[in-house]
Amino acid sequence: MAPAELPLSVPDIGDAEKIELVTWNVRTGEHVEPGQELCELVTDKAAFPLEAPRSGTVLEIKRAAGDLVAVGDTLLILQPDS
C-alpha cells in the first residue's frame, strides 16, 4: 500500500505580509529527494527555500511562479516513496 499523498504548504516564515512564490525548481512527475529545494519563497526581508521533507514524486503543483501566497497555502502535492 502506497503512503498517502502529502500536501506541502507555505511554512510560517515570520510576520511577512507578502510572500511571493518566485521560482519552481521541480516539475509535475519529477522524483525528489529529502532536502531538495522545490521552490523559492521571497518576502520583503528574505528568501526562503521550500525543501522536500522526504523522497517522492511531485503529483501536482498548485500555485504558479509569481503568485502571492499566504502561510498555510498548499503549494504542491507529493506522493512519498513507500
Buried (B, 14 or more C-beta within 10 A) or exposed (E): EEEEEBBBBBBEBEEBEEBBBBBBEBEEEBEBEEEBBBBBBBBEEEEBEBBBBEBBBBBBBBBEEEEEBEEEBEBBBBBBEE
